[in-house]
Amino acid sequence: MSFHVPDGISPAGRDLREYTDELRPAHGIVRNDRDEWVLLRHDLVRRAALDAASFSSAASRFRQVPNGLDGAEHSAFREALDPLLSAGALARHVPVFERVAAELVASLPRGTSIDAVGGIGALFAVRAQSAWLGWPTDVEDRLVAWIGENYAATRSGDLARTRQVAEHFDDIIREVLAGRSPDASPDADVTDQLLAVTIDGAPIAHDDVVSVLRNWTGGDLGSIALCTGVLVHGLATAPALQARLRSGVSDVELDAICDELLRRDSPFIGNRRVTTCPVELDGVQIPAGAKVKLHWTSANRDENVFGDPDVLDAAGNAPHNLVYGIGAHVCPGRTLATIELRTLVRALLAGTSTLALDDAAEPVREVAPVGGWASVPVLVG
Ligand code: HEM
C-alpha cells in the first residue's frame, strides 16, 4: 500500500458531501474502514468508470442484473433492456406521470409543514413507478413502507438486516409477477414486456427478471425521493431561480438546471468495482482483487473541474456532470429519471404560488452511506 493514501477512514455519522469536500483537496484516493479504495477526484472516478476491463462490476457475491455483470454478458442485457427505458418507449407514460404529479401536488396541505423527501418525493416515485410498470395500486403502500425499511437497514450497516429487507422486496416482486405472462406488444405493460425479453435468443430467466426489477426499482424509488429533496431544497433556497422557472422555461433548460442542482449535491453516492489486475492510479499501486468505490458525489464537486462546486453553471458544467455515471454502466434510467423529476418540478411550480423552507423546522442532512437530505420541511402556498 502506498504511504500517502490515508487508511481506515471512517465516514460513519458524517455528511458525505461535507466529508469528501474536506478530504479531496489533499487526497484523490483514501482507504476506508471497509477496506475499499475510495476514488474522490473526478479524473480518477472517470478513468475507473471508463476502464471496465480493469475495474469489474462483479463486486457483489449476489448476481445483479445488469449492475453486477461485465463484458459480453453485460452488453447483451443492456442491448435487450435499454429499449424499454428509451425516450420513445417512455412517451406513452408521460401523461400518466403528469397526472400523478398534479394529483399529488393538489393534495398537499397548504400552510402545513411537508417533508419534500418523504411527503413528496417518495410518494411520487412509488406512484409514478407503479403506473410505469403496470403494478396494482395496493402495492404502493407496501413499497413506500419498504423505502423506509431499506434506508433504515442501509444506515444500520447491518448486513443481515439489509439482506432481510432485500428478501422482503423480492417477495413483493414475486407476488406482482405471479400469474403474468410475457407480452412484447407495444401497448403491453412494461412488466409483461420485460418478461418477453430475450437474451442472445433465449427467454430471460425468471430470477434475472426479479433482479432487473429490483435494480430498476432500487434505482428509481430511493433515488427519485432523494433527488426530489435536493431539487426542492435548491428551489426553496434560491428565490430568483424559482421565479425564473415559474416564469416558464423549456424542458431542455429545466432538465439542465435539475442536472446541475444534482451535480452540486449528488444523492446517489457511489458504486463498487473490483480490480481484475494491478492498477496504478494517481501514482498509487492498487493490487488485483481490490475493492474500489467510485464516489460520484465527490467527483461532482471536484474543484479542479468545477471551480467553486457550490456555484451553479448548468451549461458550463454539463459536459463533466457524473450524476448518472459514465462508461459501460452509465445509468439506463436517466431518461426516465429526468422525465419524472421534470414532471414533478413542473407540477410543484404550476400547482403552488409559493414554495419555501419551513423556518420552524431545520432541513436534516443524510449521513453515510446515504446522500442528500434526510428531510426538507417546506411550506407551499
Ligand atoms: C433518480 C436518479 C438516478 C440516479 C442519480 C442514477 C444514477 C446512476 C448511476 C451513477 C449509475 C452508474 C452505476 C455504475 O457505474 O456502476 C446508474 C446505473 C444504473 N441505474 Fe440509475 N440512477 C437514477 C435513476 C434510475 C432509474 C429511474 C432507473 C431505472 C428505472 C435506474 C436504473 C439503473 C440501472 C439498472 C443501472 C445499472 C446499469 C448497468 O450496470 O449497466 N436508475 N444509475
Boltz pocket constraint, residues with backbone or C-beta under 6 A from the ligand:
constraints:
  - pocket:
      binder: B
      contacts: [[A, 49], [A, 57], [A, 65], [A, 66], [A, 67], [A, 68], [A, 69], [A, 78], [A, 212], [A, 215], [A, 216], [A, 217], [A, 219], [A, 220], [A, 223], [A, 224], [A, 227], [A, 268], [A, 271], [A, 272], [A, 296], [A, 322], [A, 323], [A, 324], [A, 325], [A, 326], [A, 328], [A, 329], [A, 330], [A, 331], [A, 332], [A, 333], [A, 334], [A, 336], [A, 337]]
      max_distance: 6.0
